[in-house]
């Protein structure tokens, strides 16, 4: 059974961090490049994907943190992997339940115009920038976690 738990750790880590990188740095830019004439559609699709990876992150972080706690006991407080996971989880929560709903509300307030054609353009751009920085930090922390987990989940 420990082998299954170890394998599930690696799968959850791969799914979360790989998803962050794939969606944020491959899929979203491709959407905007491909749908260049329809930026609102590209933005809506990218937003749905960022929301999805947020929920995946919550699920994966829950398992990964539980694994760390059960596997390492009180020594978990001294483990870099544990703290990387905690910070990544916090960034996910802030993004999913704070920034993303705020961006959605700004878009709704701009209706019937597109947000980038409204007086709310600067506010949206500012919060979109905050979201991008949070995502970048989370992605880099995930990279550190993957590199440090190269020796296994312990």
PEBEL-V531578 format. One record per backbone hydrogen bond with DSSP energy under -1.0 kcal/mol. NH is the residue of the N-H (numbers start at 0). CO is the residue of the C=O. E is the energy in kcal/mol with one decimal. If there is no record, write none. Layout:
NH|CO|E / NH|CO|E
//
This chain:
4|0|-2.1 / 5|1|-2.6 / 6|2|-2.7 / 7|3|-2.8 / 8|4|-1.9 / 9|5|-2.1 / 10|6|-2.5 / 11|7|-2.8 / 12|8|-2.5 / 13|9|-2.4 / 14|10|-3.0 / 15|11|-2.4 / 16|12|-2.4 / 17|13|-2.0 / 18|14|-1.8 / 19|15|-2.3 / 20|16|-2.3 / 21|17|-2.9 / 22|18|-2.6 / 23|19|-2.3 / 24|20|-2.1 / 25|21|-1.3 / 26|21|-3.0 / 27|22|-2.7 / 29|25|-1.7 / 30|26|-2.6 / 31|27|-2.1 / 32|28|-2.3 / 33|29|-2.8 / 34|30|-3.0 / 37|34|-3.2 / 41|37|-2.2 / 42|38|-3.0 / 43|39|-2.3 / 44|40|-2.6 / 45|41|-2.6 / 46|42|-2.5 / 47|43|-2.0 / 48|44|-2.1 / 49|45|-2.6 / 50|46|-2.2 / 51|47|-2.4 / 52|48|-2.5 / 53|49|-1.5 / 54|50|-2.1 / 55|51|-2.4 / 56|52|-2.3 / 57|53|-2.0 / 58|54|-2.2 / 59|55|-3.0 / 60|56|-2.9 / 61|57|-1.9 / 62|58|-1.9 / 63|59|-3.1 / 64|60|-2.9 / 65|61|-2.0 / 66|62|-3.0 / 67|63|-2.5 / 68|64|-2.6 / 69|65|-2.8 / 70|66|-3.0 / 71|67|-2.3 / 72|68|-1.6 / 74|71|-1.6 / 75|72|-1.6 / 76|73|-1.1 / 77|74|-1.8 / 78|75|-1.6 / 82|78|-1.6 / 83|79|-2.5 / 84|80|-2.3 / 85|81|-2.3 / 86|82|-2.4 / 87|83|-2.6 / 88|84|-2.7 / 89|85|-2.5 / 90|86|-2.5 / 91|87|-2.2 / 92|88|-2.5 / 93|89|-2.6 / 94|90|-2.3 / 95|91|-3.2 / 96|92|-2.6 / 97|93|-1.3 / 98|93|-2.1 / 99|94|-3.0 / 101|97|-1.4 / 102|98|-2.6 / 103|99|-2.2 / 104|100|-2.3 / 105|101|-2.3 / 106|102|-2.2 / 107|103|-2.3 / 108|104|-2.6 / 109|105|-1.3 / 112|109|-1.7 / 116|113|-2.0 / 117|114|-1.5 / 120|117|-1.4 / 123|119|-2.7 / 124|120|-2.7 / 125|121|-2.3 / 126|122|-2.2 / 127|123|-2.7 / 128|124|-2.1 / 129|125|-2.0 / 130|126|-2.5 / 131|127|-2.4 / 132|128|-2.3 / 133|129|-2.5 / 134|130|-2.3 / 135|131|-2.4 / 136|132|-2.6 / 137|133|-2.4 / 138|134|-2.6 / 139|135|-2.4 / 140|136|-2.6 / 141|137|-2.3 / 142|138|-1.9 / 143|139|-2.2 / 144|140|-2.3 / 145|141|-2.6 / 146|142|-2.5 / 147|143|-2.5 / 148|144|-1.8 / 151|148|-2.9
//
